[in-house]
Amino acid sequence: MRAVELKGPGIESLALVERPVPEPGPGEVVLRMRAASLNYRDLTTIRGVRPGVRYPAVPLSDGCGEVVAAGAGVSRVSVGDRVAPSFFPEWISGPPPPEAKDRALGSPLDGCLQEYLRIGEQGVTRAPEHLSDEEVASLPCAALTAWRALVVEGGARPGERVLVQGTGGVSIFALQFAKLLGCEVVLTSSSDEKLERGAELGADHRINYRSDPDWPARVREATGGRGVEHALDVGGAGSLRRCLECTAPGGHVGVIGVLGGAEEPIPIRLLMYNNVRLTGITVGSRSDFEQMCRAIELHRLRPQISHVFAFDDYLQALELMQRGGHFGKICIRFGP
Ligand SMILES: NC(=O)c1ccc[n+]([C@@H]2O[C@H](COP(=O)([O-])OP(=O)(O)OC[C@H]3O[C@@H](n4cnc5c(N)ncnc54)[C@H](OP(=O)(O)O)[C@@H]3O)[C@@H](O)[C@H]2O)c1
């Protein structure tokens, strides 16, 4: 089978190789991959800026595949089922097990940029039927992260206000889930054109964070001076403090991303006086994923797929993500 291996740090260290098709052991299944999707994390893995990458590594945490072989004792899924692998295949429910960060797909475990993936049966979930293979592949990391920050940890309710930063994978799912819940959304982006696309998805207020660096003041204005009950911070350094500046008393901030860097002094008084809750988010459990998929199916929600590339064009897909040319998700299709 064909697989893409990362042989060392740097995008130039990726190579297409041949590997044997894996056989399932007891309790395992083998998936024939139909699609995969990219997350910013995959770029940091490939650049070698995340600790714990073991070479050679098969990148990409997210995909959609068909069960083509099942080992002894497998009972959760059957051959022929279309499934999505979990980002953390061994995190079933509750808080993350301590070893979860060392057991994620796309590094340290081999990921989805290969034609067949071997995985424990506990680490897969049947795909929502109304979605295409690419749409299913967009869910495991980005959608679940947004869902967990907003719904599981944030407990968002209709009428509440939500700050969504940027128009990448996590953020556009956050926008879609917030609208599904009946929330009011403030969307930021560096691009007016992308803000217009956000309006089509229901973003109630739109702020260009590049042309208007005092965006927290604009968020406050948009919310009548009160601020938002929910903020999903993907910026990290240079951003988390500013999210706190526009979060309403009693609000919740999901600490998700490090696009601007990973170190940021916390303004303790702001946090304390406003009784704001900060929750560190690392994707979510299989049980969260199943709950999210039920909501997606019930509401016939369609993920925003920005671009689809053929398997052989994986480098073009990564380059597009590097330059931020996308709105929503970038996917890779394995078949014709
Ligand atoms: N903790 C977790 O479980 C988890 C899960 C998934 C992702 N993440 C993290 O969340 C972040 C986003 O991931 P993603 O896969 O959604 O990325 P992505 O699809 O590449 O989206 C990135 C977008 O964010 C906006 N952006 C860029 N720099 C920014 C900054 N400094 N402040 C605010 N917005 C900025 C840009 O949108 P515009 O072009 O509209 O300006 C950019 O296109 C990454 O740091 C990633 O590692 C964390």
The ligand as an SDF file (V2000), in Angstrom:
LIG
                    3D

 48 52  0  0  0  0  0  0  0  0999 V2000
   -6.3150   21.8550   21.8100 N   0  0  0  0  0  0  0  0  0  0  0  0
   -6.8940   21.1170   20.8610 C   0  0  0  0  0  0  0  0  0  0  0  0
   -7.5070   20.0940   21.1150 O   0  0  0  0  0  0  0  0  0  0  0  0
   -6.8050   21.5870   19.4540 C   0  0  0  0  0  0  0  0  0  0  0  0
   -7.5160   20.9340   18.4390 C   0  0  0  0  0  0  0  0  0  0  0  0
   -7.4690   21.4590   17.1510 C   0  0  0  0  0  0  0  0  0  0  0  0
   -6.7010   22.5860   16.9020 C   0  0  0  0  0  0  0  0  0  0  0  0
   -5.9980   23.1510   17.9050 N   0  0  0  0  0  0  0  0  0  0  0  0
   -5.2150   24.3500   17.6850 C   0  0  0  0  0  0  0  0  0  0  0  0
   -6.1090   25.3840   17.3090 O   0  0  0  0  0  0  0  0  0  0  0  0
   -5.4680   26.2460   16.3740 C   0  0  0  0  0  0  0  0  0  0  0  0
   -6.2840   26.2790   15.0890 C   0  0  0  0  0  0  0  0  0  0  0  0
   -6.2550   25.0060   14.4970 O   0  0  0  0  0  0  0  0  0  0  0  0
   -6.9730   24.7230   13.0840 P   0  0  0  0  0  0  0  0  0  0  0  0
   -6.6290   23.3450   12.6890 O   0  0  0  0  0  0  0  0  0  0  0  0
   -8.3760   25.1480   13.1330 O   0  0  0  0  0  0  0  0  0  0  0  0
   -6.1310   25.7520   12.1790 O   0  0  0  0  0  0  0  0  0  0  0  0
   -6.3850   26.2970   10.7190 P   0  0  0  0  0  0  0  0  0  0  0  0
   -7.4760   25.5470   10.0400 O   0  0  0  0  0  0  0  0  0  0  0  0
   -5.0520   26.3650   10.0590 O   0  0  0  0  0  0  0  0  0  0  0  0
   -6.9280   27.7830   10.9810 O   0  0  0  0  0  0  0  0  0  0  0  0
   -6.0990   28.8270   11.3010 C   0  0  0  0  0  0  0  0  0  0  0  0
   -6.8460   30.1600   11.0770 C   0  0  0  0  0  0  0  0  0  0  0  0
   -6.8350   30.9050   12.2970 O   0  0  0  0  0  0  0  0  0  0  0  0
   -6.6740   32.2900   12.0180 C   0  0  0  0  0  0  0  0  0  0  0  0
   -5.4680   32.7650   12.7150 N   0  0  0  0  0  0  0  0  0  0  0  0
   -4.1700   32.6430   12.3510 C   0  0  0  0  0  0  0  0  0  0  0  0
   -3.3590   33.1710   13.2750 N   0  0  0  0  0  0  0  0  0  0  0  0
   -4.1600   33.6620   14.2450 C   0  0  0  0  0  0  0  0  0  0  0  0
   -3.9110   34.3320   15.4700 C   0  0  0  0  0  0  0  0  0  0  0  0
   -2.6700   34.5970   15.9040 N   0  0  0  0  0  0  0  0  0  0  0  0
   -4.9820   34.6940   16.2210 N   0  0  0  0  0  0  0  0  0  0  0  0
   -6.2400   34.4210   15.8210 C   0  0  0  0  0  0  0  0  0  0  0  0
   -6.5210   33.7590   14.6770 N   0  0  0  0  0  0  0  0  0  0  0  0
   -5.4970   33.4020   13.8970 C   0  0  0  0  0  0  0  0  0  0  0  0
   -6.5970   32.4370   10.5260 C   0  0  0  0  0  0  0  0  0  0  0  0
   -7.9190   32.7250   10.0700 O   0  0  0  0  0  0  0  0  0  0  0  0
   -8.1900   33.9380    9.0600 P   0  0  0  0  0  0  0  0  0  0  0  0
   -7.5280   33.5350    7.7770 O   0  0  0  0  0  0  0  0  0  0  0  0
   -9.6740   34.0090    8.9700 O   0  0  0  0  0  0  0  0  0  0  0  0
   -7.5730   35.1500    9.6880 O   0  0  0  0  0  0  0  0  0  0  0  0
   -6.1660   31.0370   10.0610 C   0  0  0  0  0  0  0  0  0  0  0  0
   -6.5890   30.7410    8.7680 O   0  0  0  0  0  0  0  0  0  0  0  0
   -4.0490   25.7030   16.2080 C   0  0  0  0  0  0  0  0  0  0  0  0
   -3.1890   26.3390   17.1300 O   0  0  0  0  0  0  0  0  0  0  0  0
   -4.1930   24.2460   16.5810 C   0  0  0  0  0  0  0  0  0  0  0  0
   -2.9910   23.6660   17.0180 O   0  0  0  0  0  0  0  0  0  0  0  0
   -6.0390   22.6750   19.1690 C   0  0  0  0  0  0  0  0  0  0  0  0
  1  2  1  0
  2  3  2  0
  2  4  1  0
  4  5  1  0
  4 48  2  0
  5  6  2  0
  6  7  1  0
  7  8  2  0
  8  9  1  0
  8 48  1  0
  9 10  1  0
  9 46  1  0
 10 11  1  0
 11 12  1  0
 11 44  1  0
 12 13  1  0
 13 14  1  0
 14 15  2  0
 14 16  1  0
 14 17  1  0
 17 18  1  0
 18 19  2  0
 18 20  1  0
 18 21  1  0
 21 22  1  0
 22 23  1  0
 23 24  1  0
 23 42  1  0
 24 25  1  0
 25 26  1  0
 25 36  1  0
 26 27  1  0
 26 35  1  0
 27 28  2  0
 28 29  1  0
 29 30  1  0
 29 35  2  0
 30 31  1  0
 30 32  2  0
 32 33  1  0
 33 34  2  0
 34 35  1  0
 36 37  1  0
 36 42  1  0
 37 38  1  0
 38 39  2  0
 38 40  1  0
 38 41  1  0
 42 43  1  0
 44 45  1  0
 44 46  1  0
 46 47  1  0
M  CHG  2   8   1  16  -1
M  END
$$$$
